[in-house]
Amino acid sequence: MYLQIIISILVIIALSVIIKRKSQNKLSLGQAATWFLMWLIVLIVFWYPESTSYLASALGIGRGADLIIYAAIVVMFYMLFRIYLRMDKLSSDITKVVRKVGIDEVNKKDNV
């Protein structure tokens, strides 16, 4: 029971941070909705752990804990993929900026 209360407090804090970041336009509506939904699912699973067993059996998975592990792995791979894409874009952007600065420096030396 104490763990559920602690997790509930942490989820409420996380939800308030999401709302604050959305109001500051640091999160898009889609990002805020995704994180909000994820934290609500965490809260539901902690208060009603048997709900995962019902969903797991409906999906043909033996136990609710297995469903949570499978879902966590899929989410982690998705997040790693997104991080990889963002890093690749940042690398490309940095290359463009460095090229432009290099060309500007050469042009500046030629004009002096």
Rosetta constraint file for C-alpha pairs under 8 A:
AtomPair CA 1 CA 5 HARMONIC 6.47 0.50
AtomPair CA 2 CA 6 HARMONIC 6.22 0.50
AtomPair CA 3 CA 7 HARMONIC 6.01 0.50
AtomPair CA 4 CA 8 HARMONIC 5.96 0.50
AtomPair CA 4 CA 46 HARMONIC 6.10 0.50
AtomPair CA 4 CA 47 HARMONIC 6.55 0.50
AtomPair CA 5 CA 9 HARMONIC 6.23 0.50
AtomPair CA 6 CA 10 HARMONIC 6.29 0.50
AtomPair CA 7 CA 11 HARMONIC 6.05 0.50
AtomPair CA 7 CA 43 HARMONIC 7.36 0.50
AtomPair CA 7 CA 46 HARMONIC 7.63 0.50
AtomPair CA 8 CA 12 HARMONIC 6.15 0.50
AtomPair CA 8 CA 43 HARMONIC 6.31 0.50
AtomPair CA 9 CA 13 HARMONIC 6.24 0.50
AtomPair CA 10 CA 14 HARMONIC 6.16 0.50
AtomPair CA 11 CA 15 HARMONIC 6.05 0.50
AtomPair CA 11 CA 39 HARMONIC 6.15 0.50
AtomPair CA 11 CA 40 HARMONIC 7.66 0.50
AtomPair CA 11 CA 42 HARMONIC 7.84 0.50
AtomPair CA 11 CA 43 HARMONIC 6.76 0.50
AtomPair CA 12 CA 16 HARMONIC 6.15 0.50
AtomPair CA 13 CA 17 HARMONIC 6.25 0.50
AtomPair CA 14 CA 18 HARMONIC 6.27 0.50
AtomPair CA 14 CA 39 HARMONIC 7.47 0.50
AtomPair CA 15 CA 19 HARMONIC 6.25 0.50
AtomPair CA 15 CA 36 HARMONIC 6.19 0.50
AtomPair CA 15 CA 39 HARMONIC 7.11 0.50
AtomPair CA 16 CA 20 HARMONIC 6.07 0.50
AtomPair CA 17 CA 21 HARMONIC 6.03 0.50
AtomPair CA 18 CA 22 HARMONIC 6.06 0.50
AtomPair CA 18 CA 27 HARMONIC 7.85 0.50
AtomPair CA 18 CA 32 HARMONIC 6.12 0.50
AtomPair CA 18 CA 35 HARMONIC 7.35 0.50
AtomPair CA 18 CA 36 HARMONIC 6.97 0.50
AtomPair CA 19 CA 23 HARMONIC 6.16 0.50
AtomPair CA 19 CA 32 HARMONIC 7.43 0.50
AtomPair CA 20 CA 24 HARMONIC 6.30 0.50
AtomPair CA 21 CA 25 HARMONIC 6.23 0.50
AtomPair CA 21 CA 26 HARMONIC 5.15 0.50
AtomPair CA 21 CA 27 HARMONIC 5.88 0.50
AtomPair CA 22 CA 26 HARMONIC 5.75 0.50
AtomPair CA 22 CA 27 HARMONIC 4.88 0.50
AtomPair CA 22 CA 28 HARMONIC 6.65 0.50
AtomPair CA 22 CA 29 HARMONIC 7.15 0.50
AtomPair CA 22 CA 32 HARMONIC 6.39 0.50
AtomPair CA 27 CA 31 HARMONIC 5.90 0.50
AtomPair CA 27 CA 32 HARMONIC 5.86 0.50
AtomPair CA 28 CA 32 HARMONIC 6.07 0.50
AtomPair CA 29 CA 33 HARMONIC 6.00 0.50
AtomPair CA 30 CA 34 HARMONIC 6.06 0.50
AtomPair CA 31 CA 35 HARMONIC 6.19 0.50
AtomPair CA 32 CA 36 HARMONIC 5.90 0.50
AtomPair CA 33 CA 37 HARMONIC 5.99 0.50
AtomPair CA 34 CA 38 HARMONIC 6.15 0.50
AtomPair CA 35 CA 39 HARMONIC 6.21 0.50
AtomPair CA 36 CA 40 HARMONIC 6.23 0.50
AtomPair CA 37 CA 41 HARMONIC 6.19 0.50
AtomPair CA 38 CA 42 HARMONIC 6.37 0.50
AtomPair CA 39 CA 43 HARMONIC 6.27 0.50
AtomPair CA 40 CA 44 HARMONIC 6.20 0.50
AtomPair CA 41 CA 45 HARMONIC 6.08 0.50
AtomPair CA 42 CA 46 HARMONIC 6.23 0.50
AtomPair CA 43 CA 47 HARMONIC 6.29 0.50
AtomPair CA 44 CA 48 HARMONIC 5.69 0.50
AtomPair CA 44 CA 49 HARMONIC 7.60 0.50
AtomPair CA 45 CA 49 HARMONIC 4.82 0.50
AtomPair CA 45 CA 50 HARMONIC 7.80 0.50
AtomPair CA 45 CA 51 HARMONIC 6.78 0.50
AtomPair CA 45 CA 52 HARMONIC 6.96 0.50
AtomPair CA 49 CA 53 HARMONIC 7.60 0.50
AtomPair CA 50 CA 54 HARMONIC 6.67 0.50
AtomPair CA 50 CA 64 HARMONIC 7.46 0.50
AtomPair CA 51 CA 55 HARMONIC 6.36 0.50
AtomPair CA 51 CA 64 HARMONIC 7.78 0.50
AtomPair CA 52 CA 56 HARMONIC 5.86 0.50
AtomPair CA 52 CA 63 HARMONIC 7.82 0.50
AtomPair CA 52 CA 64 HARMONIC 4.42 0.50
AtomPair CA 52 CA 65 HARMONIC 7.27 0.50
AtomPair CA 52 CA 67 HARMONIC 7.13 0.50
AtomPair CA 52 CA 68 HARMONIC 7.55 0.50
AtomPair CA 53 CA 57 HARMONIC 6.09 0.50
AtomPair CA 53 CA 63 HARMONIC 5.66 0.50
AtomPair CA 53 CA 64 HARMONIC 4.01 0.50
AtomPair CA 53 CA 65 HARMONIC 7.66 0.50
AtomPair CA 54 CA 58 HARMONIC 6.26 0.50
AtomPair CA 54 CA 64 HARMONIC 7.41 0.50
AtomPair CA 55 CA 59 HARMONIC 6.27 0.50
AtomPair CA 55 CA 64 HARMONIC 7.27 0.50
AtomPair CA 56 CA 60 HARMONIC 6.13 0.50
AtomPair CA 56 CA 61 HARMONIC 4.83 0.50
AtomPair CA 56 CA 62 HARMONIC 6.49 0.50
AtomPair CA 56 CA 63 HARMONIC 6.04 0.50
AtomPair CA 56 CA 64 HARMONIC 5.26 0.50
AtomPair CA 56 CA 66 HARMONIC 7.89 0.50
AtomPair CA 56 CA 67 HARMONIC 5.78 0.50
AtomPair CA 57 CA 61 HARMONIC 5.42 0.50
AtomPair CA 57 CA 62 HARMONIC 6.22 0.50
AtomPair CA 57 CA 63 HARMONIC 7.17 0.50
AtomPair CA 57 CA 64 HARMONIC 7.84 0.50
AtomPair CA 61 CA 66 HARMONIC 7.12 0.50
AtomPair CA 61 CA 67 HARMONIC 6.63 0.50
AtomPair CA 62 CA 66 HARMONIC 7.10 0.50
AtomPair CA 63 CA 67 HARMONIC 6.62 0.50
AtomPair CA 64 CA 68 HARMONIC 6.39 0.50
AtomPair CA 65 CA 69 HARMONIC 6.31 0.50
AtomPair CA 66 CA 70 HARMONIC 6.12 0.50
AtomPair CA 67 CA 71 HARMONIC 6.04 0.50
AtomPair CA 68 CA 72 HARMONIC 5.99 0.50
AtomPair CA 69 CA 73 HARMONIC 6.19 0.50
AtomPair CA 70 CA 74 HARMONIC 6.32 0.50
AtomPair CA 71 CA 75 HARMONIC 6.13 0.50
AtomPair CA 72 CA 76 HARMONIC 6.04 0.50
AtomPair CA 73 CA 77 HARMONIC 6.17 0.50
AtomPair CA 74 CA 78 HARMONIC 6.18 0.50
AtomPair CA 75 CA 79 HARMONIC 6.12 0.50
AtomPair CA 76 CA 80 HARMONIC 6.09 0.50
AtomPair CA 77 CA 81 HARMONIC 6.12 0.50
AtomPair CA 78 CA 82 HARMONIC 6.27 0.50
AtomPair CA 79 CA 83 HARMONIC 6.14 0.50
AtomPair CA 80 CA 84 HARMONIC 6.08 0.50
AtomPair CA 81 CA 85 HARMONIC 6.24 0.50
AtomPair CA 82 CA 86 HARMONIC 6.18 0.50
AtomPair CA 83 CA 87 HARMONIC 6.08 0.50
AtomPair CA 84 CA 88 HARMONIC 6.11 0.50
AtomPair CA 85 CA 89 HARMONIC 6.23 0.50
AtomPair CA 86 CA 90 HARMONIC 6.14 0.50
AtomPair CA 87 CA 91 HARMONIC 6.08 0.50
AtomPair CA 88 CA 92 HARMONIC 6.28 0.50
AtomPair CA 89 CA 93 HARMONIC 6.13 0.50
AtomPair CA 90 CA 94 HARMONIC 6.04 0.50
AtomPair CA 91 CA 95 HARMONIC 6.19 0.50
AtomPair CA 92 CA 96 HARMONIC 6.35 0.50
AtomPair CA 93 CA 97 HARMONIC 6.28 0.50
AtomPair CA 94 CA 98 HARMONIC 6.09 0.50
AtomPair CA 95 CA 99 HARMONIC 6.13 0.50
AtomPair CA 96 CA 100 HARMONIC 6.20 0.50
AtomPair CA 97 CA 101 HARMONIC 6.13 0.50
AtomPair CA 98 CA 102 HARMONIC 6.01 0.50
AtomPair CA 99 CA 103 HARMONIC 6.11 0.50
AtomPair CA 100 CA 104 HARMONIC 6.04 0.50
AtomPair CA 101 CA 105 HARMONIC 6.08 0.50
AtomPair CA 102 CA 106 HARMONIC 6.30 0.50
AtomPair CA 103 CA 107 HARMONIC 6.16 0.50
AtomPair CA 104 CA 108 HARMONIC 6.02 0.50
AtomPair CA 105 CA 109 HARMONIC 6.25 0.50
AtomPair CA 106 CA 110 HARMONIC 6.28 0.50
AtomPair CA 107 CA 111 HARMONIC 6.29 0.50
AtomPair CA 108 CA 112 HARMONIC 6.48 0.50
